[in-house]
Amino acid sequence: MEDKHITLELTDKAKEYLIDNGYDEVYGARPLKRFVTKKLETLIAEKILTQEIKPSSKVVVDFTDNKLIIRK
């Protein structure tokens, strides 16, 4: 994203969702990376590939209706 000059901002609700669902009592925060990749990176990559996110744009990720969404 850096090479395309795309900035990323997460709302407090999005951060809370990622933290709450990426943490495991047994493994701690280790599963967080896989969860972020699965939920956040995939969502952003799909939007870049479909050109819904253009170079030099700011992406705001929010959590609503039980899912991560992108606001522009």
C-alpha positions as a Python dict, from the first residue, in 0.01 Angstrom:
ca = {
    (1, 'M'): (0, 0, 0),
    (2, 'E'): (290, 230, 68),
    (3, 'D'): (410, 216, -292),
    (4, 'K'): (61, 317, -408),
    (5, 'H'): (46, 595, -145),
    (6, 'I'): (-262, 446, 21),
    (7, 'T'): (-304, 532, 387),
    (8, 'L'): (-500, 320, 629),
    (9, 'E'): (-701, 422, 933),
    (10, 'L'): (-898, 189, 1159),
    (11, 'T'): (-1187, 309, 1369),
    (12, 'D'): (-1198, 213, 1735),
    (13, 'K'): (-1472, -42, 1657),
    (14, 'A'): (-1255, -205, 1389),
    (15, 'K'): (-956, -222, 1623),
    (16, 'E'): (-1173, -366, 1899),
    (17, 'Y'): (-1309, -634, 1662),
    (18, 'L'): (-960, -737, 1550),
    (19, 'I'): (-823, -747, 1904),
    (20, 'D'): (-1121, -933, 2050),
    (21, 'N'): (-1123, -1195, 1777),
    (22, 'G'): (-751, -1228, 1721),
    (23, 'Y'): (-664, -1303, 2082),
    (24, 'D'): (-667, -1655, 2219),
    (25, 'E'): (-633, -1740, 2590),
    (26, 'V'): (-396, -2027, 2519),
    (27, 'Y'): (-185, -1869, 2244),
    (28, 'G'): (-214, -1503, 2341),
    (29, 'A'): (-190, -1258, 2052),
    (30, 'R'): (-7, -1498, 1817),
    (31, 'P'): (-323, -1578, 1616),
    (32, 'L'): (-378, -1205, 1562),
    (33, 'K'): (-153, -1190, 1256),
    (34, 'R'): (-346, -1469, 1080),
    (35, 'F'): (-676, -1308, 1173),
    (36, 'V'): (-567, -966, 1041),
    (37, 'T'): (-447, -1128, 719),
    (38, 'K'): (-771, -1321, 674),
    (39, 'K'): (-1011, -1039, 756),
    (40, 'L'): (-837, -707, 693),
    (41, 'E'): (-566, -764, 433),
    (42, 'T'): (-794, -976, 214),
    (43, 'L'): (-1067, -712, 223),
    (44, 'I'): (-826, -435, 124),
    (45, 'A'): (-659, -646, -147),
    (46, 'E'): (-995, -725, -307),
    (47, 'K'): (-1086, -356, -315),
    (48, 'I'): (-750, -263, -470),
    (49, 'L'): (-783, -533, -736),
    (50, 'T'): (-1135, -418, -828),
    (51, 'Q'): (-1006, -59, -830),
    (52, 'E'): (-1250, 50, -561),
    (53, 'I'): (-941, 177, -379),
    (54, 'K'): (-729, 397, -601),
    (55, 'P'): (-367, 507, -554),
    (56, 'S'): (-313, 809, -329),
    (57, 'S'): (-631, 751, -131),
    (58, 'K'): (-712, 723, 237),
    (59, 'V'): (-890, 407, 348),
    (60, 'V'): (-1093, 401, 668),
    (61, 'V'): (-1186, 58, 798),
    (62, 'D'): (-1487, 34, 1029),
    (63, 'F'): (-1680, -250, 1189),
    (64, 'T'): (-2054, -252, 1144),
    (65, 'D'): (-2327, -512, 1095),
    (66, 'N'): (-2086, -776, 1227),
    (67, 'K'): (-1824, -724, 953),
    (68, 'L'): (-1534, -503, 854),
    (69, 'I'): (-1622, -243, 591),
    (70, 'I'): (-1424, 19, 402),
    (71, 'R'): (-1524, 382, 407),
    (72, 'K'): (-1368, 635, 177),
}
